[in-house]
C-alpha cells in the first residue's frame, strides 16, 4: 500500500540539487507527486509530497536525512495528516501597498483568529512604478470556514488596510 510522504528542504542554490532529491526518492521506489520550490537570497528551498510503499518509507527518510552531509537540510514530516478538502470556501486574498514591517503579521493574525487556513501565499517587494518606493505585494489562497461571517472578515481587513495604507481584496478563488 502506498502512503503519502512529505519533506521540506533548504540548501545553497546549486545545479543538481533537485536531481539529487529526485534521485533519492526514485532510488527508494517513491513517486514524486507535488512540490513547491523557490530560490531566495541564494538559498533554494521547497516542500515535496511523494508517494511510497509503507515498508520503504523508513529507508527514504534515512536517505533524505543523510543529505545533510552534503549541506542540504531536510525535514521529514513525522505524521501524515488527512488532506483537508471541502472544509470551507476557497478565497483569494491580495494585498498591495508601500512596504513596511508588520503587514504579514497583521493579516495572518486576523486570519488565524477566524480559523482561516492559508493554503499558499506568495509575497514580494518590488519598486513602485512612479515613485520607486518599495512596494509590498502578496497573493494568498485561503480556506475559510463555511460558518464564517465574510462581512466581518472584510471589515477587519479594511481596518488593517486603512491602518497600514494598503489595498486588500478578497474574492472567490478558482482553485
NORBEL-V87719 format. One record per backbone hydrogen bond with DSSP energy under -1.0 kcal/mol. NH is the residue of the N-H (numbers start at 1). CO is the residue of the C=O. If there is no record, write none. Layout:
nh: [NH,NH]
co: [CO,CO]
//
This chain:
nh: [3,5,7,8,9,10,11,13,17,20,21,22,23,24,25,26,27,29,30,31,33,34,36,38,40,43,44,45,46,47,48,49,50,51,52,54,56,60,61,62,63,64,65,66,67,68,69,70,71,73,75,77,89,91,92,93,94,95,96,97,99,103,106,107,108,109,110,111,112,113,115,116,117,119,120,122,124,126,128,132,135,136,137,138,139,140,141,142,143,144,148,153,154,155,156,157,158,159,160,161,162,163,164,166,167,169,171,173]
co: [52,50,48,75,46,73,44,42,14,16,17,18,19,20,21,22,23,26,25,51,49,49,47,45,43,40,11,38,9,36,7,34,5,31,3,1,53,56,57,58,59,60,61,62,64,65,66,67,68,10,8,6,144,142,171,140,169,138,167,136,134,100,102,103,104,105,106,107,108,109,112,111,143,141,141,139,137,135,133,128,126,97,124,95,122,93,120,91,117,89,145,149,150,151,152,153,154,155,156,157,158,159,160,161,96,94,92,90]
//
